[in-house]
Every structure is written in structure tokens, then in C-alpha cells.
Amino acid sequence: MKKTAYLALGSNMGDREYYLKNAISLLSGEEEIDVVKQSSVYETDPVGYTDQNPFLNMAVEISTTLGPEELLDKTQHIEKKLGRTREIHWGPRTLDLDILLYNHENIETERLIIPHPRMMDRAFVLIPLYELSSDSSITADKQVSVIIDQLSDKEGVRLWKLRSGEGG
């Protein structure tokens, strides 16, 4: 049975757009994953470790037959295939793929927490998610639109390329 999931994508090394496009292509190439929708691409200021280049961020909605941990394995494999190394916490990366939401489920394992534990503090995650699903909720009482209104870092998220492919 197919489940709906939302993924965040980010890149701030090399040809950032190349890494985002290739991640989507690799996701689409997986038999168990259909990419349903893509958000626009946003250029964003780094968070946490700030001595690095700006990121390009976006979100995708997927339909998948994979379980949440199997999906995590696939996303980590794609990150690695596109040159991701984990040297500095929140540091520069060719690609970051995070599972934000999975079929309205709350999941907590040693390897995975869904909804993503830091997404409610990050405009660069919530703004593309809102674009894909304006009525989405993180929890029963937390609409994405309300959370975005309360965030202080919205100014660090700038439209870079519209979903249609036009420059921002």
C-alpha cells in the first residue's frame, strides 16, 4: 500500500542545483518511490554552523511503498551517491535529504524521528513544505501556516527558482 511522505532537500556545495535535480532523479528512479510534487527552490542562510555558503532548499511530496526506515536507507544511499560526507555537524554538504512527514504518523526509533524533530524551527523547511501542502499539519494542533507566521528566520529564505523553472 502506498504512503505519502514529504522530504526536504538541501545543498550548499558545488553546483547546488545539480545535486537537487539529481536527488529527485534518483528518487524517481526507485521502483518503490513516485515523486508527486516539487516545491520551488529557495536560497537560504545557513543555520547552526554559519561559516559556510548559502543553501538551496526545496521539498518534494512522494508516494512510496517503502516503510519509514527503508525510506531512510534509500535517502542516505542517495546522499552518499551524490558525495555527502558527514564531517561537521550542520556543516557544508553536497546533499541533505530529510524525511519530514510520513503518512501522518509519529515515529521514534533509534535512527529516525518523524515528524522531523527540528522542522518546526526552520523556515527553510516549512516554507517549501507549505508550498506543496498548504493545509498540512505537523501535529493535530499545529498547522504549518501558523508555525511559519511565528518563525523569526523567514527573512533568511529567498525564492531562487519557481517551481515552473523561472528564476526567482
LOVO-963418 format. One record per residue: residue number from 1; x, y, z of N, C-alpha, C, O in turn; chain; residue in three letters. Coordinates in steps of 0.02 Angstrom, whole numbers, plus 50000, padded with zeros to 5 digits. Layout:
<NUM; <X; Y; Z>; <X; Y; Z>; <X; Y; Z>; <X; Y; Z>; 'A'; 'Ala'>
...
This chain:
<1; <50042; 49940; 50000>; <50000; 50000; 50000>; <50044; 50062; 50000>; <50093; 50066; 50037>; 'A'; 'Met'>
<2; <50026; 50111; 49959>; <50066; 50172; 49953>; <50052; 50220; 50010>; <49996; 50228; 50033>; 'A'; 'Lys'>
<3; <50107; 50251; 50033>; <50104; 50301; 50086>; <50129; 50367; 50057>; <50166; 50368; 50008>; 'A'; 'Lys'>
<4; <50107; 50422; 50087>; <50129; 50488; 50067>; <50182; 50512; 50116>; <50174; 50506; 50177>; 'A'; 'Thr'>
<5; <50237; 50538; 50089>; <50290; 50566; 50131>; <50313; 50632; 50101>; <50306; 50643; 50040>; 'A'; 'Ala'>
<6; <50341; 50674; 50143>; <50370; 50737; 50121>; <50443; 50737; 50141>; <50461; 50721; 50198>; 'A'; 'Tyr'>
<7; <50485; 50756; 50093>; <50557; 50758; 50104>; <50583; 50829; 50093>; <50558; 50865; 50050>; 'A'; 'Leu'>
<8; <50632; 50848; 50133>; <50667; 50911; 50124>; <50733; 50896; 50090>; <50767; 50847; 50106>; 'A'; 'Ala'>
<9; <50753; 50938; 50042>; <50816; 50931; 50006>; <50855; 50995; 50015>; <50827; 51050; 50012>; 'A'; 'Leu'>
<10; <50921; 50988; 50026>; <50963; 51047; 50032>; <51033; 51033; 50005>; <51057; 50976; 50007>; 'A'; 'Gly'>
<11; <51066; 51085; 49980>; <51134; 51080; 49955>; <51168; 51148; 49960>; <51137; 51199; 49946>; 'A'; 'Ser'>
<12; <51232; 51148; 49980>; <51269; 51211; 49980>; <51341; 51203; 49957>; <51383; 51245; 49973>; 'A'; 'Asn'>
<13; <51356; 51150; 49921>; <51423; 51140; 49895>; <51420; 51129; 49819>; <51375; 51096; 49794>; 'A'; 'Met'>
<14; <51468; 51157; 49784>; <51473; 51145; 49713>; <51412; 51171; 49676>; <51385; 51224; 49692>; 'A'; 'Gly'>
<15; <51390; 51134; 49626>; <51331; 51152; 49587>; <51269; 51129; 49625>; <51244; 51073; 49615>; 'A'; 'Asp'>
<16; <51244; 51173; 49667>; <51189; 51156; 49713>; <51128; 51131; 49676>; <51096; 51082; 49696>; 'A'; 'Arg'>
<17; <51110; 51165; 49621>; <51051; 51145; 49584>; <51059; 51075; 49554>; <51012; 51036; 49552>; 'A'; 'Glu'>
<18; <51119; 51060; 49530>; <51135; 50993; 49503>; <51119; 50939; 49555>; <51088; 50889; 49540>; 'A'; 'Tyr'>
<19; <51141; 50950; 49617>; <51130; 50900; 49669>; <51055; 50891; 49684>; <51032; 50835; 49695>; 'A'; 'Tyr'>
<20; <51018; 50946; 49685>; <50946; 50940; 49698>; <50912; 50902; 49642>; <50872; 50857; 49654>; 'A'; 'Leu'>
<21; <50927; 50921; 49580>; <50896; 50888; 49522>; <50913; 50814; 49519>; <50870; 50772; 49506>; 'A'; 'Lys'>
<22; <50976; 50798; 49533>; <50997; 50728; 49532>; <50965; 50688; 49588>; <50949; 50629; 49579>; 'A'; 'Asn'>
<23; <50957; 50718; 49645>; <50923; 50683; 49701>; <50852; 50666; 49681>; <50829; 50610; 49693>; 'A'; 'Ala'>
<24; <50817; 50713; 49650>; <50748; 50700; 49627>; <50747; 50645; 49574>; <50704; 50602; 49574>; 'A'; 'Ile'>
<25; <50795; 50648; 49529>; <50800; 50597; 49477>; <50813; 50528; 49507>; <50783; 50479; 49486>; 'A'; 'Ser'>
<26; <50858; 50524; 49556>; <50872; 50460; 49589>; <50812; 50435; 49629>; <50798; 50375; 49629>; 'A'; 'Leu'>
<27; <50777; 50481; 49663>; <50716; 50461; 49698>; <50665; 50433; 49648>; <50636; 50380; 49660>; 'A'; 'Leu'>
<28; <50656; 50468; 49593>; <50608; 50446; 49541>; <50627; 50380; 49510>; <50584; 50342; 49488>; 'A'; 'Ser'>
<29; <50692; 50365; 49509>; <50716; 50304; 49480>; <50706; 50242; 49523>; <50716; 50186; 49501>; 'A'; 'Gly'>
<30; <50687; 50253; 49585>; <50674; 50198; 49631>; <50604; 50169; 49616>; <50555; 50206; 49612>; 'A'; 'Glu'>
<31; <50601; 50105; 49608>; <50538; 50071; 49591>; <50483; 50085; 49643>; <50424; 50089; 49625>; 'A'; 'Glu'>
<32; <50503; 50091; 49706>; <50454; 50098; 49760>; <50436; 50171; 49775>; <50399; 50184; 49823>; 'A'; 'Glu'>
<33; <50461; 50218; 49736>; <50451; 50290; 49751>; <50425; 50325; 49688>; <50453; 50318; 49634>; 'A'; 'Ile'>
<34; <50372; 50364; 49697>; <50348; 50410; 49645>; <50352; 50480; 49672>; <50325; 50495; 49725>; 'A'; 'Asp'>
<35; <50387; 50525; 49636>; <50389; 50595; 49656>; <50325; 50627; 49629>; <50316; 50631; 49568>; 'A'; 'Val'>
<36; <50283; 50649; 49674>; <50217; 50676; 49656>; <50220; 50750; 49641>; <50192; 50773; 49591>; 'A'; 'Val'>
<37; <50253; 50789; 49684>; <50257; 50862; 49677>; <50325; 50886; 49701>; <50356; 50856; 49745>; 'A'; 'Lys'>
<38; <50347; 50942; 49672>; <50408; 50976; 49693>; <50392; 51048; 49709>; <50352; 51080; 49675>; 'A'; 'Gln'>
<39; <50423; 51074; 49761>; <50415; 51145; 49777>; <50462; 51187; 49734>; <50502; 51160; 49696>; 'A'; 'Ser'>
<40; <50455; 51252; 49740>; <50505; 51297; 49712>; <50570; 51287; 49750>; <50572; 51253; 49801>; 'A'; 'Ser'>
<41; <50624; 51316; 49724>; <50689; 51312; 49757>; <50702; 51379; 49792>; <50690; 51432; 49763>; 'A'; 'Val'>
<42; <50726; 51376; 49853>; <50739; 51435; 49893>; <50813; 51437; 49912>; <50843; 51386; 49928>; 'A'; 'Tyr'>
<43; <50842; 51497; 49909>; <50910; 51505; 49934>; <50904; 51528; 50006>; <50865; 51573; 50022>; 'A'; 'Glu'>
<44; <50941; 51495; 50050>; <50933; 51507; 50122>; <50999; 51516; 50157>; <51050; 51487; 50138>; 'A'; 'Thr'>
<45; <50998; 51556; 50208>; <51056; 51566; 50251>; <51068; 51502; 50291>; <51020; 51470; 50312>; 'A'; 'Asp'>
<46; <51132; 51485; 50303>; <51145; 51425; 50344>; <51123; 51435; 50416>; <51122; 51491; 50442>; 'A'; 'Pro'>
<47; <51104; 51380; 50447>; <51081; 51380; 50517>; <51128; 51336; 50557>; <51153; 51286; 50531>; 'A'; 'Val'>
<48; <51141; 51353; 50619>; <51185; 51313; 50661>; <51257; 51334; 50648>; <51281; 51382; 50678>; 'A'; 'Gly'>
<49; <51291; 51298; 50605>; <51359; 51314; 50584>; <51353; 51364; 50527>; <51337; 51345; 50471>; 'A'; 'Tyr'>
<50; <51367; 51428; 50541>; <51352; 51481; 50492>; <51410; 51500; 50447>; <51401; 51539; 50400>; 'A'; 'Thr'>
<51; <51470; 51474; 50459>; <51529; 51491; 50418>; <51531; 51445; 50357>; <51577; 51404; 50349>; 'A'; 'Asp'>
<52; <51481; 51453; 50313>; <51476; 51412; 50253>; <51432; 51449; 50202>; <51399; 51499; 50218>; 'A'; 'Gln'>
<53; <51431; 51423; 50142>; <51393; 51454; 50088>; <51317; 51446; 50099>; <51296; 51402; 50137>; 'A'; 'Asn'>
<54; <51277; 51489; 50067>; <51205; 51482; 50070>; <51182; 51416; 50040>; <51217; 51387; 49997>; 'A'; 'Pro'>
<55; <51126; 51392; 50062>; <51097; 51330; 50037>; <51045; 51344; 49984>; <51015; 51398; 49981>; 'A'; 'Phe'>
<56; <51034; 51295; 49941>; <50972; 51291; 49903>; <50930; 51238; 49937>; <50954; 51183; 49950>; 'A'; 'Leu'>
<57; <50868; 51254; 49951>; <50822; 51208; 49985>; <50757; 51202; 49947>; <50736; 51249; 49914>; 'A'; 'Asn'>
<58; <50727; 51144; 49952>; <50662; 51132; 49923>; <50630; 51072; 49959>; <50661; 51043; 50004>; 'A'; 'Met'>
<59; <50570; 51055; 49940>; <50536; 50996; 49968>; <50502; 50959; 49911>; <50485; 50987; 49859>; 'A'; 'Ala'>
<60; <50493; 50894; 49922>; <50455; 50853; 49875>; <50404; 50812; 49912>; <50415; 50791; 49969>; 'A'; 'Val'>
<61; <50349; 50800; 49879>; <50299; 50752; 49904>; <50309; 50688; 49864>; <50314; 50689; 49803>; 'A'; 'Glu'>
<62; <50313; 50632; 49901>; <50321; 50568; 49867>; <50265; 50521; 49888>; <50234; 50529; 49941>; 'A'; 'Ile'>
<63; <50254; 50471; 49846>; <50211; 50415; 49862>; <50257; 50354; 49861>; <50295; 50345; 49814>; 'A'; 'Ser'>
<64; <50253; 50312; 49913>; <50301; 50257; 49918>; <50270; 50195; 49950>; <50225; 50200; 49991>; 'A'; 'Thr'>
<65; <50296; 50139; 49930>; <50278; 50076; 49963>; <50329; 50057; 50017>; <50321; 50007; 50052>; 'A'; 'Thr'>
<66; <50382; 50098; 50023>; <50433; 50085; 50073>; <50409; 50103; 50143>; <50371; 50151; 50152>; 'A'; 'Leu'>
<67; <50431; 50066; 50192>; <50420; 50085; 50262>; <50466; 50144; 50278>; <50512; 50159; 50240>; 'A'; 'Gly'>
<68; <50456; 50177; 50334>; <50495; 50236; 50351>; <50571; 50223; 50356>; <50610; 50264; 50333>; 'A'; 'Pro'>
<69; <50591; 50168; 50387>; <50663; 50154; 50393>; <50693; 50133; 50326>; <50751; 50148; 50312>; 'A'; 'Glu'>
<70; <50654; 50099; 50285>; <50678; 50083; 50217>; <50687; 50146; 50176>; <50734; 50152; 50138>; 'A'; 'Glu'>
<71; <50641; 50194; 50184>; <50646; 50258; 50150>; <50708; 50295; 50175>; <50744; 50326; 50135>; 'A'; 'Leu'>
<72; <50721; 50293; 50239>; <50782; 50324; 50266>; <50844; 50294; 50234>; <50890; 50330; 50215>; 'A'; 'Leu'>
<73; <50845; 50227; 50229>; <50902; 50194; 50196>; <50912; 50219; 50125>; <50968; 50232; 50104>; 'A'; 'Asp'>
<74; <50857; 50226; 50088>; <50861; 50250; 50018>; <50887; 50321; 50016>; <50930; 50337; 49974>; 'A'; 'Lys'>
<75; <50862; 50365; 50059>; <50884; 50434; 50058>; <50958; 50440; 50076>; <50995; 50479; 50046>; 'A'; 'Thr'>
<76; <50980; 50401; 50125>; <51051; 50403; 50144>; <51095; 50375; 50088>; <51151; 50398; 50078>; 'A'; 'Gln'>
<77; <51071; 50325; 50053>; <51108; 50297; 49996>; <51115; 50350; 49941>; <51169; 50357; 49911>; 'A'; 'His'>
<78; <51062; 50387; 49928>; <51064; 50440; 49877>; <51112; 50495; 49899>; <51151; 50520; 49858>; 'A'; 'Ile'>
<79; <51109; 50515; 49962>; <51156; 50565; 49988>; <51229; 50543; 49975>; <51270; 50581; 49950>; 'A'; 'Glu'>
<80; <51243; 50482; 49994>; <51311; 50455; 49986>; <51331; 50452; 49913>; <51387; 50469; 49895>; 'A'; 'Lys'>
<81; <51285; 50430; 49870>; <51299; 50425; 49798>; <51316; 50494; 49769>; <51355; 50498; 49722>; 'A'; 'Lys'>
<82; <51286; 50546; 49796>; <51299; 50614; 49772>; <51353; 50650; 49813>; <51356; 50712; 49813>; 'A'; 'Leu'>
<83; <51394; 50612; 49847>; <51454; 50639; 49879>; <51447; 50666; 49949>; <51491; 50701; 49973>; 'A'; 'Gly'>
<84; <51393; 50652; 49983>; <51383; 50677; 50051>; <51432; 50645; 50098>; <51440; 50584; 50100>; 'A'; 'Arg'>
<85; <51467; 50687; 50137>; <51508; 50663; 50192>; <51484; 50699; 50255>; <51458; 50754; 50251>; 'A'; 'Thr'>
<86; <51493; 50667; 50311>; <51471; 50696; 50375>; <51531; 50711; 50418>; <51554; 50670; 50457>; 'A'; 'Arg'>
<87; <51558; 50773; 50409>; <51618; 50793; 50445>; <51604; 50845; 50498>; <51629; 50839; 50554>; 'A'; 'Glu'>
<88; <51564; 50895; 50482>; <51547; 50949; 50529>; <51472; 50948; 50540>; <51434; 50950; 50492>; 'A'; 'Ile'>
<89; <51451; 50944; 50604>; <51379; 50945; 50619>; <51348; 51008; 50590>; <51371; 51063; 50604>; 'A'; 'His'>
<90; <51296; 51000; 50550>; <51262; 51054; 50515>; <51309; 51090; 50467>; <51296; 51148; 50449>; 'A'; 'Trp'>
<91; <51362; 51057; 50445>; <51412; 51087; 50402>; <51393; 51083; 50328>; <51339; 51060; 50311>; 'A'; 'Gly'>
<92; <51440; 51105; 50285>; <51428; 51104; 50213>; <51414; 51033; 50188>; <51441; 50984; 50215>; 'A'; 'Pro'>
<93; <51372; 51028; 50136>; <51357; 50962; 50109>; <51334; 50968; 50037>; <51303; 51018; 50017>; 'A'; 'Arg'>
<94; <51350; 50917; 49999>; <51327; 50915; 49930>; <51252; 50904; 49929>; <51217; 50932; 49887>; 'A'; 'Thr'>
<95; <51227; 50864; 49976>; <51156; 50849; 49978>; <51134; 50828; 50047>; <51168; 50790; 50082>; 'A'; 'Leu'>
<96; <51077; 50853; 50067>; <51045; 50832; 50129>; <50973; 50813; 50111>; <50937; 50853; 50081>; 'A'; 'Asp'>
<97; <50953; 50753; 50129>; <50885; 50729; 50117>; <50856; 50711; 50185>; <50881; 50666; 50219>; 'A'; 'Leu'>
<98; <50803; 50744; 50206>; <50771; 50730; 50270>; <50698; 50710; 50259>; <50663; 50741; 50219>; 'A'; 'Asp'>
<99; <50677; 50659; 50295>; <50606; 50640; 50294>; <50571; 50686; 50345>; <50586; 50684; 50404>; 'A'; 'Ile'>
<100; <50525; 50727; 50320>; <50489; 50773; 50364>; <50427; 50741; 50394>; <50417; 50742; 50454>; 'A'; 'Leu'>
<101; <50386; 50714; 50350>; <50322; 50684; 50370>; <50314; 50618; 50333>; <50337; 50610; 50276>; 'A'; 'Leu'>
<102; <50282; 50570; 50366>; <50271; 50505; 50334>; <50200; 50483; 50353>; <50189; 50459; 50409>; 'A'; 'Tyr'>
<103; <50154; 50490; 50306>; <50087; 50463; 50312>; <50051; 50483; 50377>; <50014; 50443; 50406>; 'A'; 'Asn'>
<104; <50062; 50544; 50400>; <50030; 50569; 50462>; <50048; 50528; 50523>; <50010; 50527; 50572>; 'A'; 'His'>
<105; <50104; 50493; 50521>; <50125; 50450; 50577>; <50175; 50485; 50621>; <50214; 50527; 50598>; 'A'; 'Glu'>
<106; <50174; 50467; 50684>; <50226; 50487; 50732>; <50270; 50426; 50742>; <50246; 50373; 50763>; 'A'; 'Asn'>
<107; <50334; 50434; 50727>; <50381; 50378; 50730>; <50442; 50399; 50770>; <50468; 50453; 50760>; 'A'; 'Ile'>
<108; <50463; 50356; 50815>; <50525; 50369; 50851>; <50563; 50304; 50861>; <50542; 50260; 50899>; 'A'; 'Glu'>
<109; <50619; 50298; 50825>; <50663; 50241; 50832>; <50733; 50268; 50847>; <50742; 50329; 50853>; 'A'; 'Thr'>
<110; <50781; 50224; 50854>; <50850; 50247; 50866>; <50876; 50288; 50807>; <50917; 50333; 50817>; 'A'; 'Glu'>
<111; <50853; 50272; 50747>; <50880; 50304; 50686>; <50836; 50360; 50658>; <50859; 50399; 50616>; 'A'; 'Arg'>
<112; <50774; 50364; 50679>; <50727; 50406; 50642>; <50673; 50433; 50689>; <50643; 50397; 50729>; 'A'; 'Leu'>
<113; <50660; 50499; 50682>; <50605; 50531; 50717>; <50563; 50568; 50665>; <50589; 50610; 50628>; 'A'; 'Ile'>
<114; <50498; 50553; 50664>; <50451; 50585; 50619>; <50389; 50604; 50659>; <50363; 50562; 50696>; 'A'; 'Ile'>
<115; <50365; 50666; 50653>; <50389; 50720; 50611>; <50462; 50739; 50630>; <50483; 50730; 50686>; 'A'; 'Pro'>
<116; <50498; 50766; 50580>; <50567; 50784; 50590>; <50572; 50830; 50651>; <50535; 50879; 50655>; 'A'; 'His'>
<117; <50616; 50815; 50698>; <50616; 50850; 50763>; <50631; 50924; 50761>; <50610; 50961; 50805>; 'A'; 'Pro'>
<118; <50668; 50949; 50711>; <50686; 51020; 50709>; <50648; 51059; 50656>; <50661; 51119; 50646>; 'A'; 'Arg'>
<119; <50603; 51027; 50621>; <50571; 51062; 50565>; <50528; 51121; 50586>; <50521; 51169; 50548>; 'A'; 'Met'>
<120; <50499; 51119; 50646>; <50456; 51174; 50667>; <50494; 51238; 50683>; <50464; 51291; 50693>; 'A'; 'Met'>
<121; <50561; 51233; 50686>; <50602; 51292; 50700>; <50636; 51318; 50637>; <50676; 51365; 50641>; 'A'; 'Asp'>
<122; <50620; 51290; 50579>; <50659; 51306; 50519>; <50615; 51328; 50461>; <50579; 51289; 50431>; 'A'; 'Arg'>
<123; <50618; 51392; 50448>; <50579; 51420; 50392>; <50600; 51389; 50326>; <50559; 51381; 50281>; 'A'; 'Ala'>
<124; <50665; 51373; 50319>; <50689; 51344; 50255>; <50660; 51275; 50241>; <50664; 51250; 50185>; 'A'; 'Phe'>
<125; <50632; 51244; 50292>; <50597; 51179; 50284>; <50522; 51191; 50275>; <50491; 51162; 50231>; 'A'; 'Val'>
<126; <50494; 51233; 50317>; <50421; 51241; 50318>; <50393; 51280; 50258>; <50338; 51265; 50236>; 'A'; 'Leu'>
<127; <50430; 51329; 50233>; <50405; 51368; 50177>; <50397; 51324; 50114>; <50344; 51327; 50082>; 'A'; 'Ile'>
<128; <50447; 51283; 50095>; <50435; 51238; 50038>; <50381; 51185; 50052>; <50344; 51167; 50007>; 'A'; 'Pro'>
<129; <50378; 51161; 50114>; <50326; 51113; 50132>; <50257; 51144; 50125>; <50211; 51112; 50098>; 'A'; 'Leu'>
<130; <50249; 51205; 50148>; <50185; 51240; 50142>; <50165; 51249; 50069>; <50106; 51245; 50052>; 'A'; 'Tyr'>
<131; <50214; 51262; 50027>; <50200; 51269; 49955>; <50170; 51205; 49926>; <50127; 51208; 49883>; 'A'; 'Glu'>
<132; <50193; 51148; 49950>; <50168; 51084; 49925>; <50100; 51065; 49954>; <50058; 51036; 49920>; 'A'; 'Leu'>
<133; <50091; 51083; 50017>; <50030; 51062; 50051>; <50010; 51116; 50102>; <50027; 51111; 50161>; 'A'; 'Ser'>
<134; <49974; 51166; 50078>; <49957; 51223; 50121>; <49913; 51205; 50180>; <49908; 51242; 50228>; 'A'; 'Ser'>
<135; <49880; 51147; 50176>; <49837; 51127; 50231>; <49870; 51075; 50276>; <49837; 51045; 50319>; 'A'; 'Asp'>
<136; <49935; 51064; 50267>; <49968; 51012; 50306>; <49977; 51033; 50379>; <49983; 51092; 50395>; 'A'; 'Ser'>
<137; <49977; 50983; 50421>; <49986; 50992; 50493>; <50045; 50950; 50515>; <50057; 50895; 50489>; 'A'; 'Ser'>
<138; <50082; 50976; 50562>; <50137; 50938; 50591>; <50109; 50892; 50645>; <50127; 50833; 50649>; 'A'; 'Ile'>
<139; <50066; 50920; 50685>; <50030; 50881; 50735>; <49956; 50902; 50730>; <49939; 50946; 50690>; 'A'; 'Thr'>
<140; <49914; 50871; 50769>; <49842; 50886; 50764>; <49827; 50960; 50775>; <49779; 50986; 50747>; 'A'; 'Ala'>
<141; <49867; 50993; 50816>; <49852; 51063; 50832>; <49904; 51112; 50804>; <49904; 51170; 50824>; 'A'; 'Asp'>
<142; <49947; 51091; 50758>; <49999; 51135; 50732>; <49997; 51137; 50656>; <50029; 51096; 50623>; 'A'; 'Lys'>
<143; <49961; 51186; 50628>; <49959; 51197; 50556>; <50025; 51229; 50535>; <50052; 51271; 50570>; 'A'; 'Gln'>
<144; <50051; 51209; 50477>; <50114; 51236; 50452>; <50110; 51311; 50444>; <50158; 51347; 50461>; 'A'; 'Val'>
<145; <50055; 51337; 50419>; <50048; 51409; 50407>; <50055; 51449; 50472>; <50085; 51502; 50472>; 'A'; 'Ser'>
<146; <50027; 51424; 50526>; <50031; 51458; 50591>; <50102; 51457; 50617>; <50126; 51507; 50643>; 'A'; 'Val'>
<147; <50136; 51401; 50610>; <50205; 51396; 50634>; <50250; 51444; 50594>; <50292; 51477; 50623>; 'A'; 'Ile'>
<148; <50241; 51447; 50528>; <50281; 51492; 50486>; <50273; 51564; 50510>; <50322; 51601; 50515>; 'A'; 'Ile'>
<149; <50211; 51585; 50524>; <50198; 51653; 50546>; <50236; 51670; 50610>; <50253; 51728; 50621>; 'A'; 'Asp'>
<150; <50250; 51620; 50651>; <50284; 51631; 50715>; <50360; 51628; 50711>; <50394; 51644; 50760>; 'A'; 'Gln'>
<151; <50388; 51607; 50654>; <50460; 51599; 50648>; <50495; 51666; 50637>; <50468; 51710; 50603>; 'A'; 'Leu'>
<152; <50555; 51673; 50665>; <50592; 51735; 50658>; <50642; 51734; 50601>; <50668; 51786; 50582>; 'A'; 'Ser'>
<153; <50656; 51675; 50571>; <50708; 51671; 50520>; <50681; 51670; 50449>; <50717; 51649; 50403>; 'A'; 'Asp'>
<154; <50620; 51694; 50438>; <50590; 51693; 50371>; <50630; 51736; 50322>; <50632; 51721; 50262>; 'A'; 'Lys'>
<155; <50662; 51790; 50346>; <50699; 51834; 50302>; <50759; 51799; 50271>; <50783; 51821; 50218>; 'A'; 'Glu'>
<156; <50782; 51745; 50301>; <50839; 51708; 50275>; <50820; 51658; 50221>; <50862; 51619; 50199>; 'A'; 'Gly'>
<157; <50756; 51659; 50199>; <50732; 51613; 50148>; <50707; 51654; 50089>; <50658; 51690; 50093>; 'A'; 'Val'>
<158; <50744; 51648; 50033>; <50729; 51689; 49974>; <50713; 51644; 49914>; <50748; 51595; 49901>; 'A'; 'Arg'>
<159; <50659; 51660; 49879>; <50641; 51621; 49819>; <50698; 51625; 49770>; <50721; 51680; 49753>; 'A'; 'Leu'>
<160; <50721; 51568; 49746>; <50778; 51564; 49699>; <50754; 51543; 49629>; <50775; 51572; 49579>; 'A'; 'Trp'>
<161; <50711; 51494; 49627>; <50683; 51471; 49563>; <50613; 51444; 49574>; <50602; 51401; 49616>; 'A'; 'Lys'>
<162; <50566; 51472; 49537>; <50497; 51449; 49543>; <50490; 51377; 49521>; <50530; 51352; 49481>; 'A'; 'Leu'>
<163; <50440; 51344; 49546>; <50426; 51275; 49528>; <50421; 51267; 49452>; <50437; 51214; 49426>; 'A'; 'Arg'>
<164; <50399; 51319; 49418>; <50393; 51317; 49345>; <50460; 51319; 49310>; <50464; 51309; 49250>; 'A'; 'Ser'>
<165; <50514; 51332; 49348>; <50581; 51335; 49320>; <50606; 51406; 49308>; <50664; 51415; 49289>; 'A'; 'Gly'>
<166; <50564; 51455; 49319>; <50584; 51525; 49309>; <50625; 51548; 49369>; <50614; 51525; 49425>; 'A'; 'Glu'>
<167; <50673; 51592; 49356>; <50713; 51620; 49411>; <50672; 51661; 49459>; <50622; 51690; 49439>; 'A'; 'Gly'>
<168; <50692; 51662; 49522>; <50656; 51699; 49573>; <50678; 51771; 49578>; <50651; 51809; 49619>; 'A'; 'Gly'>
